[in-house]
């Protein structure tokens, strides 16, 4: 070992060598390293240096003492500190030895620290020396010391407001201590940098100020006429002077001096059909101007008087509505919609502006007579009379609604219903009986409804001597009943009239009615029950409310019978407002009547101090029912065909609409996203497209009308199986101009019934064609289908020799028939299974002659094919679908109605005939497709198809 410095003496060298020998002899790791028990450190986030108190130093007693700085000493490894070990899970620090000999070390972060994630870290540390024996087990470890490190924050985050915007409403003329409070937060972890030290209004020259807590108040009284709304921009600073990353917008609305009223009421409320219920006042609340309220009452009225008969009801015929409501059979409609079978209301003014409601107007000069046989002259007891009426004001004269009186001579009134001085009166004279005692004859009801110019529904249930009146579903007892003797026996016929009473003689009519009537019905034999009456009267639209459970008992709710108005009553304003917010409008019609329904809210409040009690003005608005998507009813099928005369004359006749199909669709516009390429990039855009959707709904009328001359009852008729109609709860009426099927039912049932309609004609010698028109409608004519026209031709069988001559002169008209039923360009020929006949002697002669003709033709064809065998073999594969000759029973028939004006020559070359034959085969192949397309195109191609079909051949295979 060398000692630097001055040259040592011999004695010093000897002493040092002795010491080293002694140390070498005593080289044993006896002691553990020593460190402090606790350390505290500080580290700044985003930095790795940790400042420890006390410093990290490990001591080991095995290390020798330093005798002098000038001496160079070599320490033994047993006294050196080789490292520090940190204990703990996921500790983001490491300990490093700076000097093994002195045991000095440092702690530093492995990665950048984030104070916002963790402010403090605690773990243990242990030092170990470098002593190692032969087996490496002499290394000594110190005890475990605890290290607490705090992460200091840096002001890296800026304040952020909790809300994107703020708004408040204040009343003019008042100064507020606080209008609203804005609040920002800072994501820094330290108290200094995470605290918001101040707020500032950035917008200049506004009468507002903000304090350090974010409270905004006005510095002067605000004036509504000067400014109705202020927009302020506000920012925030944290205690590290960082400004908010984004300023916030504050809106302050100025209200005029407080006036009690309903707030949040939208005057226009749009209702889209088919969307169920619609909340009318979703954000409505009552402004009481801080007056103490003890109770509150509100009435909500939905005015629908201008729509139909008082509200939106189904516009089916009254007879159909009775059926839908479960009314008994035997109903007679005395005011039906004008039609071919019920024409006594023709000429009577109607209310055509109310969505097809069949409303008739009577102006005091009009009346109608009901034909004989419509109503039995003697009504069986009990019976029911029902009518919709709008009348007023009342006059001194009697105004007759319905009257049954003598047709001639005595002019006695048997029964009548009339109004007189705002009274409804039923006159019911008894027919002659054995007893001549007084019996009830006139029943009087004094009603405000008779003269209020509003629509009301009246039902009279008569079960003599008791008569019950229902007005809008409510029962009324007569206030006066007068008696009279029964009528004397006579053989005078009676006349039933509406709108006046038949008087006979020179006056004819008297006691004219002034007002509107609709749905005048008589049903004999059974009383109407209350459930049916309510169904007939109930509106399809009205008000509805679903009460929340927490306020159901706090507010009392009452509806009127047709739910056009309701009344609320309660003493808790908060609960009252919740009920108001749950009031909704509902229209259950599939196709509601579009238009405006006026809405009014009338409110009355009571205060503790009656002298200062507030007055809440009425709130008025309207519900706008939008136009529904109207259905398009389409009729399609075979619109032109021919049948043999035998089928027309048979007992079954021919079916007019064998393949009729009824489809209803609605068309709506929808928005779809479409990608368009612009500069190489896909740019999604919104486009509107039209979508058709098939829907199911009911029909109420289908009318078959003869086009051209009326039906001659002596030799032709339209027929249908009445049992099938009654089975589907439909009704049928017919006349010399056609047939009408009525009743509310599904389109499928109407299809099935229309398939059964047959046309018969047992005198077809002079008949060549017949045309018919079919039209179906929904909701009493509100939606009408297309006019589906059908033309049927009669195929007359000519003399067999004429057949042969025609075949020789015009060979291009001859087609080969292989099947019993063939379509030729839309002409559907009769099937032999539908009408078979017994062969006669004339038929046998025809068959023999035709067989001989066919034999000659086959012989000629055989020779031609023998001459051109090679060519025919090539063409054989392409003509697999050709029709072969059926020479067992061939009948060639030419329709005399079809004209051909020199379209083909009778003398053509053989090769031209072959080309025409191939063209004919192609036409036969596409016949079914053409037939399908004709069904789809409907009436659009009707005229074109009709002109072309008159020049086409019809085959009569009825004799097969």
Buried (B, 14 or more C-beta within 10 A) or exposed (E): EEBEEEEBEEEEEEEBEEEEEEEEEEEEBEBBBBBBEEBEBBBBBBBBEBBBEEEBBBBBEBBEEEEEEEEEBEBBBBBBBBBBEBEEEEBBBEBEBEEBBBBBBBBEBEEEBBBBEEBEBEBBBBBBBBBBEEEEEBBBEBEBBEBBBBBBBBBBBBBBBEEEEBEBEBBBEEEBEBBBBBBBBBEBBBEEBBBBBBBEBEBEEBBBEBEEEBBBBBEEEBEBEEEEEBEBBBBBBBBBEBEBEEBBBBBBEBBEEBEBBBEBBEEEBEBBBEEEBBBBBBEBBBBBEEBEBEBBBBBBBBBBBEBBBBBBBBBBBBBBBBBBBEBBEBBBBBBBBBBBBBEBBEEBEBBEEBBBBBBBBBEBEBBBBBEEEBBEEEBEEBBBBBBBBBBBEBBEBBBBBBBBBBBEEEBBBBBBBBBBBBBBBBBBBBEEEEEEEEBBBBBBBEBEBBBBEBBBBBBBBBEEEEBBBBBBBEEBEBEEBEEBEBBEEEEBEBBBBBBBBBBBEEEEBBBBBBBBBBBBBBBBBBBBBEEBBBBBBBBBBBBBBEBEEEBEEBBEBEBBBBBBBBBBBBBBBEBBBBBBBBBBBBBBBBBBBBBBBBBBBBBEBEBEEEEEBBEBEEBEBBBBBEEBBEBBBBBBBBBBBBBBBBBBBBEEBBBBBBBBBBBBBBEEEEEEEEEEEEEEEEEEEEEEEEEEEEEEBBBBBBBBBBBEEEBEEEBBBBBBEEEBBEEBEBBBBBBBBBBBBBBBBBBEBBBBBBBBBBBBBBEBEEBBBBBBBBBBBBBBBBBBBBBBBBBBBBBBBBEBEEBBEBBEEBBBBBBBBEEBBBBBBBBBBBBBEBBEEEEEEEBEEBBEBBEEBBEEBEEEEEEEEEEEEEEEEEEEEEEEEBBEEEBEBBBBBBBEBBEEEEEEEEEEEEEEEEEBBBEBBEBBEEBEEBBEEBBEBBBEBBEEBBEEBBBBBBBBBBBB
